[in-house]
């Protein structure tokens, strides 16, 4: 059986191997030695090595004493009473999700070799995929909020770059900008929660914070709501989920692994990891239930009215993630974890098969003359024609959530920004004029 030191280094291959693979591909690109064959070999080797290390490490952990295991790699930074430690936390939840990440990355790598063959961005895609894999594994295996935040930001950065993968077109660039703005806005919640935990509990290690929360007075509602807000943006929940259908502008492979299976569930995983802290805040639990329930209903109806297959799947994904928020809010953590893993696998398969699924649907229509969509439409015939039209219009427009945000949030903020910009320009002009007059007056006295 492996000792704790060996176990730590073996499991650390899960994020370290993809990160090393990304560095090697970047060096090959800089040296102009990156062919499709070489890049694919590096990517598959890195992902395979990470998966092998994780598998050996999880077997060693399962064979040891039962219970969570924290593996330390020292401190990244220490000073002024603050210690940023690099710790990995292995328990049933992180083991299951980390294994899922490795398996889906391996499948995506194999699929993308043929799917993106002779695509100008082939090498760029594999570089970003490896960076995403390293960030996702760091997020899942993190033993504290700081390391989770590092993985969180890497996942967000690669997500934005892959949404704008086809940057020669305006649509993907605008969609990537929307994703970037949403992510940056909600990252404020995660930063606020981390600073608050250090301020009041003097630690952000998950296990230590859980113990400190039982004995120390701390603003659990403020921290809990901050974490929920961060998860809402990452997991496309009401009212911040408008970026998810737009993210389908990227390649099918990235849509599958990012917005169907892994990245969109990062917010759910954050809430599961922070569940012992969220239990101290009734307001945070109520917010999770309310936001998740509203998202589930709105997204489910928008999915049925969506005019294209990938957007329909994206709304269906948001709907199921909303149900996971509800499960966590009610304290059903094991159910939410199983739901996360099962849903990620299903959506991954569905996104990869989207073109084939359309062909299958057309074949069934030709053979049977009736499809599942037709059967679903029959259920709505119980409503009156005016009601059906109203519900359809609201569903296809996502219940005017985007319009309301544009009118009552985006426009006022942009107007305020323009006013502040003009005020800053005026103040700079006055300052420059005063300095010029001061120089002239000094010159006159001479």
Secondary structure, 3 states (H helix, E strand, C coil): CCCHHHHHHHHCHHHHHHHHHHHHHHHHHHCCCCCHHHHHHHHHHHHHHHHHHHHHHHHHHHHCCCCCEEEEEEEEEEECCEEEEEEEEECHHHHHHHHHHHHHHHHHHHHHHHHCCCCCCHHHHHHHHHHHHHHHHHHHHECEHHHHHHHHHHHHHHHHHHHCCCCCCHHHHHHHHHHHHHHHHHHHHHHHHHHHHHHHCCCCEHHHHHHHHHHCCCCHHHHHHHHHHHHHHHCCCCCCCCHHHHHHHCCHHHHHHHHHHCHHHHHHHHHHHCHHHHCCCHHHHHHHHHHHHHHHHHHHHHHHHCCCHHHHHHHHHHHHHHHHHHHHHCCCHHHHHHHHHHHHHHHHHHHHCHHHHHHHHHHHHHHHCCCHHHHHHHHHHHCCHHHHHHHHHHHHCHHHHHHHHHHHHHHHHHHHHHHHHHHHHHHHHHHHHHHHHHHHHHHHHC
